[in-house]
Amino acid sequence: MATVARFAPSPTGMLHVGGARTALYSWLHARQRNGRLVLRIEDTDRTRSTPEAIEAIFDALHWLGLDYEQPAVFQSERETRHREAINQLLAQGDAYYCYASEEEVEAMRERARALGNKPRYDGTWRPAPGKTLPEPPPNVAPVVRFANPQSGTVHFSDSIRGEVAIDNTELDDLVIARGDGTPTYNLCVVVDDLDAGVTDIIRGDDHVNNTPRQINIARALAGAEAELPRYAHVPMILGADGARLSKRHGAVDVLTFRRDGILPAALLNYLARLGWSYGDQELFSVDELVDKFTLETVQAKAAVFDPDKLAWVNQEHIKTADPAALTDELAWHLRVFGVTDVDQTRLAEIAAVQQKRARTMQDMARDSLYLFQPVAAYDDKAVRKHIRTGTAAVLADLRERLMALADWHADALGATVQAVAGDHEIGMGKVAQPLRIALTGTPVSPPIDQTLALLERETALTRLDDAVAAFADDSDETGNA
């Protein structure tokens, strides 16, 4: 049977890192087996689901590169099918109408607690041979409850947790349709998984308690001998304080990581390693994850999210990436800073120069703004330190030699700067630093030959003209000799 995994987020907020990790594990599992990943938007909570959250899920998955079978499935559009399944269960005697109010059900639970038992619905309205049911109260819209088996054990094999067994006496008859007829989560998810032919359900371990209930519903709908999905319950992600990861721990929304300059490949690498390992290897390409990842090697204990470790993984990915692979993210961050319409070749050239220095793609974009924006002012501290009497003359000489160059390439540019330093009998730094300030406004940039090459001839010469004029005045005022 072909592998069909699914990712089923609820659009009541942005896609968070826990959901992204579940999507990644599901995607990897399907991709390894040449299978399919179904995206199902579980939007039946009409009061909390929002179009903005749905769009954010699509955007996050697209950014991460986690493709899925098109089109996505919207659970809210399948209500007719869900009602059919409820009617099937009612007809089979596997579900029944319950007229107990919320207050009555809570009273049942309180009585059970008082007796030291598990709080639960007591089955008042559950039909049974020889049982006389109460008279339905007038003007009460009943809920529909699933008639959970009252004996036996639910067994399932969890790829992460191992063998799990739950006695049916631990499970009460859950509501599968509300009083207004709308189906509930546990019914909908079973029907949707069966109809989609899902073979593998990979989800957070907060769903473990739902699994035996859903298995019983699935068997009632599909038959006792039907082949049901395999399960893998992924442990939660904790913050450094041991509490479940939340907004108070920092960025948990996937798209926040993009805004912070994290590469999608780096985030996938880090998320995969949250609870999974392959020897001592820390850095993985996406292709390596597809090759090496297995659910069986995911740890059952919770993982701790470490922002510093993610930052390290990100920097390593930036350093080692093919520059062409960085251009989309560099262009995105440049647009945030107001720089648009930069062609791919130039973006790749910039990335190749900046990637050894940048911790994030945001840093890379910020540190490249001097290429696109005029120097508004020179760093005052840098001017006081590096601009001396005679600096303007040195830069004027350099400007003339640069203008005469036939080829505007890093090697020739670097050799020209060195020649000027030698001819003026000064250290290389006494040319390079004033030149760097002239070109960028600051004393920090990539190697000076690459800084010149990236700026291109006309821009560099114009900025040198401006600096020669500015530093001629400044050198007199500073009094540096």
Helices and strands as residue ranges (DSSP letters): E 4-7, H 17-32, E 36-41, H 51-64, E 69-74, G 75-78, H 79-92, E 95-98, H 102-114, E 143-146, E 153-158, E 162-167, G 168-170, E 175-177, H 185-196, E 200-204, G 205-207, H 210-222, E 230-234, E 237-238, G 247-249, H 254-259, H 264-273, H 286-292, G 295-297, E 303-304, H 307-320, G 323-326, H 327-336, H 344-354, H 361-366, G 369-371, H 380-386, H 391-404, H 410-423, H 429-440, H 448-455, H 457-478
